[in-house]
Structure formats: structure tokens, C-alpha cells
Amino acid sequence: MRRRHQFWIGTWFAGLMGCGPSAEEIAEAKAQERLDEVRDEFTKDPAKFLMNSGTRPGVALITWQKLIDADCDFEKIPIWTPYEAKILAQMPYVMRGHPISEPMKSFFRADAEWYKPRESKNRSSPTQKELQCSKKLRNLEEQIVSSREPVPEEARFRFLQDPQAFQTWFQWGSSRTSNPYVSPAVEPLVSLYLQTIRVPSVKQANQVLRKAQKGEAFDTLATRIDTESTDDPAALYGLLDSMKELHDLEPEWRAALEDLGIGDTAGPFTTDNGWVVVQIVDRKESGWIWAADGVACRNPEDGTERQCSSYTMRCPDIPDGKRAIHTPCAGFLHETLFFFEPDPISEPDSPTETTSAEAVVVENP
């Protein structure tokens, strides 16, 4: 501010002496004055400044502002994962241009248009209120991490890169008064390229399985299947190819295939159109998956519980030269709703559980 005052005093004095500043000097002084005002606004409240700067604020800055407005009260703005807590704890420093390392560097580059490291002389210090909230978030992160099974560093790194994962976790947990996740687990996202031989009977399926396990080629076995031996000529029999995510398979299939390698066979499995034997052609770990059961629903009559929801976050590997914004995580909420209605035999006010109406909702944020 001193420079601004010095200029106008000098201008006044020059006027007394019969000479004044040039138009260029006046324009430069006005520009400097406006720059000083902008810097003052930013230093006073960087979050508010960035929210109103005309650039994309990003989900982390919006969430941080909500948290600060709520006096960092986790009961008002609940945070249920260590990934949300760690990212938010960086906000007092990131929005002031302090340098950060990976994976948070990738996160903020993808999340916000305003993120840009500044030289140390142009960086201001966080306020006491911001520092206290950041410390509270770091403590929350440590508390959550210490209460859970260890997560592979590669998976943790991947989750922290992704604004979509942050936004989805925050949306899932924002209306909860208690932790919505029961025993979250993290495992590799395994993709299986399968060859499947479908046959009409379990007898034929067992014959195919025995021959395949003895080393006979799968495609050779498929050509020997008598497709005329079925009463359903419209059914597909023979060799089929497919790509499956291990986590998506039915429990029976998953248990049989999860420990098998390339070239191994398994079966027979029953399907709506016959019996199948499966051979693994290729198997790849293509990312990470976070999964958790949700809170249980309770029958108000007898206290029995039903599992009402499950949460899944799938984060594919990021190809070289790409960022998380190009291959974002995808969140899926599977929610089963059980409706309760009066038992016509009992008293009208006595509810009993019925599963006659069941809805499954899949959310793709």
C-alpha cells in the first residue's frame, strides 16, 4: 500500500511544480492499485476469492468451504474415508500456492482450474482456524486408517488421485449420522478373458472338463459338441468368448476362478441355457476396487436385520501420459429396499416384513 500512496503524493507534488505524470504512468499506477486490491482480497479469504474467480472451483474447495462454514464440525459435514480427510487437510496450503507432491498434485490438477504453485515470496500463511481444521482432519485420517485393514500403497495412491472418487464418497456419506460403511476392503481389479463351452447337460459338461484338464484343446472340444442333441435349438452351444471382472461374478464362479491362472479350467456351472465349463485365456490386474457393505435395515417388529446396501468404487489403472480425469473412478451404490406392511392376520398396527416389493438402485455419479 505504501507504493500506492507514494505515487499519488508524488503526483500531487509534481502538479504543484507545473508538471504531471504521463498517461502511461497513470495507467500503470491504476493497474498496480487494482493488483494490490486483488492480492488483499486473496490474502484475506483465499477460499472465497477462488470460489468467485470465474474458474472451476473443484469439489475439494467446495467441500472445504462447507467445512469451514460449519466450524469444522464433522457432525454437520461428515467425513467417513481417510482419502477425503487427507485431501481436505491439504486445502489451507494448496489454495495459497504451497507446493504439494503426488498423488495430491495430480488430484488438484484434475479437480480445479485455479491450482498453481507460487513462489515462496508470494505465498501467505493459513489462518489459525484453517490450521486447526487441517490438524483435526489429519487426526481423523489417522484414526480411520488405524481402525481398518492395511491398504496397499498403490491402491491408496490411485484413490487419492481421483476427484470423482472424492466426490462420490462425499455424496454417499453426506447425509449419514453414523459411518455407512461396514468393513471396507480393497483388492485388485481383476479382468478375466474367458473361453466358455456351453452344453445341454451336466454329464456333457463333466466330460468336457475332464478332457480339458488332461490337456485337450478347448476349441477342439467345442467342435465335438452335438448341437442337435438339445430340445432347445435356439440355445447357444459351443465355444463362447467373454471378458469379465472377477468382482462381478456370482459367488460360485468367483470362488472357483479367483485363484486360477492362465490356461486353467473350472466348472461345471449351471446357467439358464445349460451347463458351462470355463477356461481362463488371460488374467490382468487392471486397477483397484474398494468395496463395503452398508448399514443394515432393522425389522421394527422382531429386531432382525437385513443388509440394505453395498458400495463399490472401481478405479482403473491410468495409462501412461493420461490423468485420472481421463480414466476416472466409478462408484456404484446397490441398495435393496425392504417394505414393511401390516400382517392381515395379526392386529393392524403390528408390522411384519415382506419382500414382495424389492428395488435395486445403481448409482453412477
Secondary structure per residue as TSV (DSSP state, phi and psi in degrees):
chain	resnum	aa	ss	phi	psi
A	1	M	-	360.0	-29.5
A	2	R	H	-60.7	-39.7
A	3	R	H	-61.4	-40.2
A	4	R	H	-62.7	-46.4
A	5	H	H	-65.2	-39.6
A	6	Q	H	-61.5	-38.0
A	7	F	H	-65.5	-48.0
A	8	W	H	-69.2	-33.1
A	9	I	H	-64.2	-42.4
A	10	G	H	-63.7	-37.6
A	11	T	H	-64.2	-43.1
A	12	W	H	-61.9	-44.0
A	13	F	H	-65.2	-40.9
A	14	A	H	-62.9	-34.8
A	15	G	H	-64.0	-38.9
A	16	L	H	-63.9	-31.2
A	17	M	T	-85.8	0.6
A	18	G	T	90.2	6.1
A	19	C	-	-133.4	147.8
A	20	G	-	-130.6	172.0
A	21	P	-	-70.7	155.1
A	22	S	-	-76.0	167.3
A	23	A	H	-61.2	-36.2
A	24	E	H	-66.2	-39.4
A	25	E	H	-67.0	-38.9
A	26	I	H	-65.1	-43.2
A	27	A	H	-63.0	-40.6
A	28	E	H	-64.7	-40.5
A	29	A	H	-65.4	-40.6
A	30	K	H	-65.4	-39.9
A	31	A	H	-63.8	-41.7
A	32	Q	H	-65.9	-37.8
A	33	E	H	-62.9	-43.9
A	34	R	H	-65.4	-38.4
A	35	L	H	-63.5	-40.9
A	36	D	H	-63.9	-38.1
A	37	E	H	-64.9	-41.9
A	38	V	H	-63.9	-42.5
A	39	R	H	-63.4	-39.2
A	40	D	H	-63.8	-42.2
A	41	E	H	-63.0	-43.0
A	42	F	H	-65.9	-44.7
A	43	T	H	-63.4	-37.5
A	44	K	H	-66.8	-44.6
A	45	D	-	-153.2	83.0
A	46	P	H	-61.9	-35.2
A	47	A	H	-63.8	-47.7
A	48	K	H	-63.1	-41.2
A	49	F	H	-60.3	-47.8
A	50	L	H	-68.8	-33.5
A	51	M	H	-63.7	-30.1
A	52	N	T	-105.9	15.9
A	53	S	S	-84.8	-6.9
A	54	G	S	89.3	-3.2
A	55	T	S	-100.6	165.5
A	56	R	-	-66.4	118.1
A	57	P	-	-72.0	-33.2
A	58	G	-	89.8	154.9
A	59	V	H	-69.6	-32.1
A	60	A	H	-67.7	-44.0
A	61	L	H	-65.7	-41.6
A	62	I	H	-61.6	-43.4
A	63	T	H	-66.4	-41.5
A	64	W	H	-59.6	-43.4
A	65	Q	H	-62.9	-40.2
A	66	K	H	-61.7	-41.3
A	67	L	H	-66.6	-42.7
A	68	I	H	-66.1	-41.5
A	69	D	H	-61.9	-27.5
A	70	A	T	-93.9	15.6
A	71	D	T	58.4	35.5
A	72	C	T	56.6	37.5
A	73	D	-	-91.9	111.3
A	74	F	T	-72.2	-12.9
A	75	E	T	-76.1	-29.3
A	76	K	T	-87.5	-38.9
A	77	I	S	-123.4	85.8
A	78	P	-	-71.3	140.7
A	79	I	-	-125.2	121.5
A	80	W	-	-116.6	-7.1
A	81	T	S	-121.6	151.7
A	82	P	H	-68.2	-21.6
A	83	Y	H	-72.2	-43.1
A	84	E	H	-61.2	-45.8
A	85	A	H	-61.9	-43.2
A	86	K	H	-66.2	-42.8
A	87	I	H	-65.9	-45.3
A	88	L	H	-65.7	-32.3
A	89	A	H	-64.3	-20.7
A	90	Q	T	-84.7	-13.3
A	91	M	H	-58.0	-42.0
A	92	P	H	-58.1	-27.5
A	93	Y	H	-92.3	-42.5
A	94	V	H	-63.2	-44.3
A	95	M	T	-71.3	-13.9
A	96	R	T	-97.1	6.3
A	97	G	T	86.4	13.9
A	98	H	-	-68.7	140.9
A	99	P	-	-68.6	145.4
A	100	I	-	-132.2	158.5
A	101	S	-	-103.2	173.8
A	102	E	T	-70.7	149.7
A	103	P	T	-89.1	-5.1
A	104	M	H	-64.3	-29.2
A	105	K	H	-60.1	-44.5
A	106	S	H	-65.8	-37.1
A	107	F	H	-59.8	-52.6
A	108	F	H	-72.3	-29.3
A	109	R	H	-64.1	-36.2
A	110	A	H	-81.4	-30.4
A	111	D	H	-85.5	-38.6
A	112	A	-	-131.3	140.5
A	113	E	S	-79.2	-18.0
A	114	W	S	-85.7	-12.7
A	115	Y	-	-68.2	124.1
A	116	K	-	-158.2	120.0
A	117	P	-	-60.3	142.6
A	118	R	-	-114.2	158.6
A	119	E	-	-66.1	151.7
A	120	S	G	-58.0	-34.7
A	121	K	G	-68.9	-17.8
A	122	N	G	-103.1	7.7
A	123	R	-	-101.4	134.0
A	124	S	-	-97.0	169.1
A	125	S	-	-96.9	146.7
A	126	P	-	-62.1	155.2
A	127	T	-	-75.5	166.0
A	128	Q	H	-62.4	-38.8
A	129	K	H	-63.3	-41.2
A	130	E	H	-67.5	-40.8
A	131	L	H	-64.1	-40.1
A	132	Q	H	-64.8	-40.3
A	133	C	H	-68.2	-40.1
A	134	S	H	-61.5	-43.2
A	135	K	H	-63.6	-40.8
A	136	K	H	-62.6	-38.0
A	137	L	H	-68.4	-40.3
A	138	R	H	-64.4	-39.1
A	139	N	H	-64.3	-39.4
A	140	L	H	-64.0	-42.9
A	141	E	H	-57.9	-48.1
A	142	E	H	-63.1	-38.0
A	143	Q	H	-64.1	-44.9
A	144	I	H	-66.5	-44.9
A	145	V	H	-61.6	-42.6
A	146	S	H	-69.0	-18.8
A	147	S	T	-94.5	-0.8
A	148	R	S	-120.4	166.3
A	149	E	-	-65.7	145.8
A	150	P	-	-58.6	143.0
A	151	V	-	-107.3	133.7
A	152	P	-	-54.0	139.9
A	153	E	H	-60.0	-35.0
A	154	E	H	-64.0	-38.3
A	155	A	H	-69.6	-45.2
A	156	R	H	-58.5	-43.6
A	157	F	H	-58.8	-44.0
A	158	R	H	-66.3	-43.4
A	159	F	H	-63.2	-38.5
A	160	L	H	-74.7	-12.0
A	161	Q	T	-81.1	-16.5
A	162	D	-	-110.9	111.5
A	163	P	H	-61.6	-31.1
A	164	Q	H	-66.1	-39.5
A	165	A	H	-64.6	-44.4
A	166	F	H	-57.3	-50.3
A	167	Q	H	-62.5	-40.7
A	168	T	H	-67.1	-46.0
A	169	W	H	-60.3	-41.1
A	170	F	H	-65.6	-40.8
A	171	Q	H	-64.2	-43.1
A	172	W	H	-61.2	-39.5
A	173	G	H	-97.3	-5.1
A	174	S	T	-66.7	-26.5
A	175	S	T	-103.1	10.0
A	176	R	-	-93.1	142.1
A	177	T	S	-98.6	-11.0
A	178	S	S	-140.9	162.7
A	179	N	-	-56.0	119.8
A	180	P	-	-80.1	-9.2
A	181	Y	-	-105.2	128.0
A	182	V	E	-102.3	112.6
A	183	S	E	49.5	65.3
A	184	P	E	-58.8	143.4
A	185	A	E	-130.4	147.1
A	186	V	E	-123.2	132.8
A	187	E	E	-149.2	162.5
A	188	P	E	-62.1	145.1
A	189	L	E	-85.4	104.4
A	190	V	E	-100.6	125.1
A	191	S	E	-103.7	131.8
A	192	L	E	-116.3	128.3
A	193	Y	E	-97.6	115.7
A	194	L	E	-113.7	144.8
A	195	Q	E	-110.0	133.0
A	196	T	E	-126.3	131.2
A	197	I	E	-106.3	119.8
A	198	R	E	-105.6	132.1
A	199	V	E	-132.7	162.3
A	200	P	S	-72.9	-26.2
A	201	S	S	-131.8	158.7
A	202	V	H	-68.3	-30.1
A	203	K	H	-61.6	-48.0
A	204	Q	H	-63.5	-37.5
A	205	A	H	-62.6	-42.6
A	206	N	H	-66.1	-35.6
A	207	Q	H	-64.4	-44.3
A	208	V	H	-61.6	-43.7
A	209	L	H	-62.6	-45.5
A	210	R	H	-62.3	-42.7
A	211	K	H	-68.6	-37.9
A	212	A	H	-66.0	-39.6
A	213	Q	H	-69.3	-20.1
A	214	K	T	-86.4	-4.3
A	215	G	T	109.8	1.3
A	216	E	-	-72.4	139.2
A	217	A	-	-62.5	140.0
A	218	F	H	-64.0	-42.6
A	219	D	H	-68.3	-31.0
A	220	T	H	-67.3	-42.2
A	221	L	H	-62.0	-37.5
A	222	A	H	-65.3	-35.4
A	223	T	H	-70.8	-14.9
A	224	R	T	-91.1	-2.2
A	225	I	-	-75.0	128.8
A	226	D	-	-82.2	96.6
A	227	T	T	-71.6	-9.8
A	228	E	T	-87.8	-3.6
A	229	S	S	-88.4	19.3
A	230	T	S	-119.7	150.3
A	231	D	S	-82.2	-3.5
A	232	D	-	-120.9	83.2
A	233	P	T	-65.5	-16.6
A	234	A	T	-79.5	-14.9
A	235	A	S	-70.7	149.6
A	236	L	-	-90.0	116.8
A	237	Y	-	-121.8	156.3
A	238	G	E	111.8	-150.8
A	239	L	E	-95.1	126.8
A	240	L	E	-126.2	144.7
A	241	D	E	-110.7	146.2
A	242	S	E	-159.8	156.2
A	243	M	E	-114.8	126.8
A	244	K	E	-130.9	146.5
A	245	E	E	-87.5	128.9
A	246	L	G	-54.7	-39.3
A	247	H	G	-66.4	-22.3
A	248	D	G	-84.6	-12.4
A	249	L	S	-72.7	155.0
A	250	E	-	-60.0	150.8
A	251	P	H	-51.8	-40.0
A	252	E	H	-63.7	-44.5
A	253	W	H	-65.8	-44.8
A	254	R	H	-62.7	-43.2
A	255	A	H	-61.3	-35.6
A	256	A	H	-78.8	-28.5
A	257	L	H	-104.0	-18.9
A	258	E	T	-64.7	-25.7
A	259	D	T	-104.4	5.4
A	260	L	-	-87.4	154.8
A	261	G	-	-109.3	-177.3
A	262	I	T	-63.0	132.2
A	263	G	T	92.5	-12.8
A	264	D	-	-76.7	153.5
A	265	T	E	-121.9	157.0
A	266	A	E	-151.8	160.6
A	267	G	E	139.4	-166.9
A	268	P	E	-78.4	150.8
A	269	F	E	-116.4	142.3
A	270	T	E	-89.6	142.1
A	271	T	E	-134.2	177.3
A	272	D	T	-66.4	-22.4
A	273	N	T	-116.2	26.6
A	274	G	E	127.0	-159.1
A	275	W	E	-113.1	147.6
A	276	V	E	-131.7	151.0
A	277	V	E	-121.2	138.0
A	278	V	E	-120.0	139.0
A	279	Q	E	-123.2	135.9
A	280	I	E	-85.9	115.6
A	281	V	E	-87.7	-38.0
A	282	D	E	-152.3	152.3
A	283	R	E	-143.4	125.1
A	284	K	E	-137.0	140.3
A	285	E	E	-89.3	112.8
A	286	S	E	-115.3	20.8
A	287	G	E	150.8	-155.0
A	288	W	E	-135.6	150.3
A	289	I	E	-129.4	131.5
A	290	W	E	-109.1	129.3
A	291	A	E	-140.6	142.9
A	292	A	E	-151.2	141.0
A	293	D	E	-73.0	155.9
A	294	G	-	-98.5	-177.5
A	295	V	-	-64.9	153.6
A	296	A	E	-89.1	151.0
A	297	C	E	-91.4	143.3
A	298	R	E	-117.7	132.0
A	299	N	-	-71.6	117.7
A	300	P	T	-66.3	-14.0
A	301	E	T	-83.5	-51.5
A	302	D	T	-116.7	-1.2
A	303	G	-	82.2	-1.1
A	304	T	-	-67.4	152.7
A	305	E	E	-114.7	149.7
A	306	R	E	-125.4	138.8
A	307	Q	E	-75.4	120.9
A	308	C	-	-101.3	-16.2
A	309	S	E	-156.3	160.5
A	310	S	E	-144.5	146.8
A	311	Y	E	-119.1	138.2
A	312	T	E	-137.8	129.9
A	313	M	E	-118.4	118.1
A	314	R	E	-108.3	124.0
A	315	C	E	-123.6	100.5
A	316	P	E	-69.8	158.5
A	317	D	-	-59.4	147.3
A	318	I	-	-95.8	118.4
A	319	P	-	-61.2	154.4
A	320	D	T	-56.9	136.3
A	321	G	T	84.3	-3.3
A	322	K	-	-111.6	168.6
A	323	R	-	-121.3	172.0
A	324	A	T	-59.7	-28.8
A	325	I	T	-65.6	-22.5
A	326	H	T	-84.2	-31.9
A	327	T	S	-131.5	70.8
A	328	P	-	-72.1	159.4
A	329	C	-	-65.9	155.4
A	330	A	E	-128.2	129.2
A	331	G	E	-102.8	140.9
A	332	F	E	-130.5	122.7
A	333	L	E	-109.6	116.0
A	334	H	E	-103.3	115.6
A	335	E	E	-123.5	122.8
A	336	T	E	-104.7	123.8
A	337	L	E	-104.8	124.0
A	338	F	E	-104.2	124.8
A	339	F	E	-96.3	143.6
A	340	F	E	-112.7	134.1
A	341	E	E	-142.1	155.9
A	342	P	E	-61.1	143.4
A	343	D	-	-79.3	120.0
A	344	P	S	-62.9	-19.5
A	345	I	S	-86.6	-33.1
A	346	S	S	-87.7	-174.9
A	347	E	-	-65.0	149.5
A	348	P	T	-59.0	-31.1
A	349	D	T	-88.2	5.0
A	350	S	-	-98.6	104.5
A	351	P	E	-77.9	144.4
A	352	T	E	-129.2	155.4
A	353	E	E	-81.6	140.0
A	354	T	E	-136.3	144.5
A	355	T	E	-112.2	24.2
A	356	S	E	-66.9	-26.0
A	357	A	E	-119.2	120.4
A	358	E	E	-138.8	127.9
A	359	A	E	-119.3	138.2
A	360	V	E	-118.4	124.8
A	361	V	E	-115.5	128.7
A	362	V	E	-114.3	122.4
A	363	E	E	-105.3	130.0
A	364	N	-	-120.4	89.6
A	365	P	-	-60.0	360.0
